[in-house]
């Protein structure tokens, strides 16, 4: 599958897709996109691929002990006591490795 989001491109199963803002611009594959079942199947494949890539990205950021998306800043609410960087990084490293989070991603 090859996906293109602006400057992002990804390949999967040797198929090519060009996507911009969640709209399929180009498709080079065997599915008949006029058939709703095949279109739904393609949508599910793309969704599964993007979920896996997102999960892999978060795991890699956790391994590198970085938070460039500032998940910690965005996940804290005004009702909680602010965490210092060291405390947040401790939570961040463990976040996706827990069993409950693993189930949500699959």
C-alpha positions as CSV (number, residue, x, y, z in Angstrom):
1,X,0.0,0.0,0.0
2,X,1.5,3.4,-0.9
3,X,-0.1,6.3,0.9
4,X,0.6,10.0,0.2
5,X,-0.5,12.6,2.7
6,X,1.0,15.8,1.4
7,X,4.6,14.9,1.5
8,X,4.0,11.5,3.3
9,X,4.1,8.3,1.3
10,X,3.9,4.7,2.5
11,X,3.8,1.4,0.6
12,X,2.0,-1.8,1.6
13,X,1.5,-5.0,-0.3
14,X,3.1,-3.5,-3.5
15,X,0.0,-1.4,-4.1
16,X,0.1,2.3,-4.6
17,X,-2.3,4.9,-3.2
18,X,-2.1,8.7,-3.2
19,X,-4.2,10.2,-0.5
20,X,-4.6,13.9,0.5
21,X,-6.7,15.0,3.5
22,X,-8.5,11.6,3.8
23,X,-9.5,11.6,0.1
24,X,-8.2,8.9,-2.2
25,X,-6.7,10.8,-5.2
26,X,-4.9,7.9,-6.9
27,X,-5.3,4.2,-6.7
28,X,-3.2,1.6,-8.6
29,X,-4.5,-1.7,-7.5
30,X,-6.8,-4.6,-8.4
31,X,-9.9,-3.5,-6.4
32,X,-13.0,-2.1,-8.1
33,X,-13.6,1.0,-6.1
34,X,-17.1,1.3,-7.6
35,X,-18.1,-1.8,-5.6
36,X,-19.0,-0.7,-2.1
37,X,-17.7,-4.0,-0.6
38,X,-14.3,-3.6,-2.2
39,X,-14.2,0.1,-1.3
40,X,-15.0,-0.8,2.4
41,X,-12.3,-3.4,2.3
42,X,-9.8,-0.9,1.0
43,X,-10.8,1.6,3.7
44,X,-10.3,-1.1,6.4
45,X,-6.9,-2.0,5.0
46,X,-5.8,1.7,5.0
47,X,-7.2,2.2,8.5
48,X,-5.4,-0.9,9.8
49,X,-2.1,0.2,8.2
50,X,-2.4,3.7,9.6
51,X,-3.2,2.4,13.1
52,X,-0.1,0.1,13.0
53,X,2.1,2.9,11.7
54,X,0.8,5.3,14.5
55,X,1.4,2.6,17.1
56,X,4.9,2.0,15.8
57,X,5.7,5.7,15.8
58,X,4.6,6.1,19.4
59,X,6.6,3.1,20.5
60,X,9.7,4.4,18.7
61,X,9.3,7.8,20.4
62,X,8.9,6.1,23.8
63,X,12.1,4.0,23.1
64,X,14.0,7.2,22.3
65,X,12.5,8.8,25.4
66,X,11.2,11.8,23.4
67,X,7.8,13.5,23.3
68,X,7.9,15.7,20.1
69,X,4.1,15.7,19.8
70,X,3.9,17.0,23.4
71,X,1.4,14.3,24.3
72,X,2.1,15.0,28.0
73,X,1.2,18.7,27.6
74,X,-2.0,17.9,25.7
75,X,-3.2,15.0,27.9
76,X,-3.0,16.9,31.2
77,X,-6.2,18.7,32.2
78,X,-6.7,21.9,34.3
79,X,-8.0,19.6,37.0
80,X,-4.7,17.7,37.6
81,X,-1.5,18.8,39.2
82,X,1.1,19.6,36.5
83,X,3.8,16.9,36.2
84,X,7.4,17.7,35.9
85,X,9.3,16.4,32.8
86,X,11.0,13.5,34.7
87,X,7.6,12.3,36.1
88,X,5.9,12.6,32.7
89,X,8.7,10.7,30.8
90,X,8.3,7.9,33.4
91,X,4.6,7.6,32.5
92,X,5.2,8.1,28.8
93,X,7.6,5.1,28.5
94,X,5.1,2.8,30.1
95,X,2.0,4.1,28.3
96,X,1.7,1.9,25.2
97,X,3.3,-1.1,26.8
98,X,0.5,-1.7,29.2
99,X,-1.9,-4.5,28.4
100,X,-5.0,-2.2,28.5
101,X,-3.5,0.2,26.0
102,X,-2.5,-2.7,23.8
103,X,-6.1,-3.9,23.5
104,X,-7.3,-0.5,22.5
105,X,-5.0,-0.3,19.6
106,X,-6.0,-3.7,18.2
